[in-house]
Amino acid sequence: MGKRSDFERIEKDFYATIDDRAVKHLLPHIQDIISYVEPCCGEMHLVNMLKRLAPHLQCYEYSDIDNGQDALKIDKEYLLGADAIITNPPWSRPILHQMIMHFKDLAPTWLLFDADWMHTKQAIPYLKYCTDIVSVGRLIWIEGTKTSGKDNCVWFRFDRKSDGITFHPKLF
């Protein structure tokens, strides 16, 4: 999955959010969200983790390309009035960048991906829509392993209305 390994990438960047630390670091920053949608749900790991760790949240809709719903084609109707989009999207840059631009116009959006992205030239056009960065650290992505990936991860919050970025360092 990472740039420092020679492992073959999993098809469609399907790296499930199986590590509770991903959500635990996000929780303090989504207390005002009541409802969300998950357009890259895979096998429901993130949805189920949020249900367990943030019972105040209601998932109004979830889907995945493997279930016939292209996340780049969702619209306001798909949101069903949800407050936010929360997902672990594919990290492939062309797809990721399209998702940032599409989702930010629909609802405030929390995306989980590698922290290094923000330090690259390719991030510049998208960072103007970033409002928050929540540091998570290295996560476990492969079930049955105890080894974390080699890339630090963060939650990026994107919104068409941004007054700058607030960085939330990893506190625990």
Secondary structure, 3 states (H helix, E strand, C coil): CCCCCCCCCCHHHCCCCCCCHHHHHHHHHCCCCCEEEECCCCCCHHHHHHHHHCCCCEEEEECCHHHCCCHHHCCHHHHCCCCEEEECCCCCHHHHHHHHHHHHHHCCEEEEEEHHHHHCHHHHHHHCCEEEEEEEEECCCCCCCCCCCCCEEEEEEECCCCCCCEEECCCC
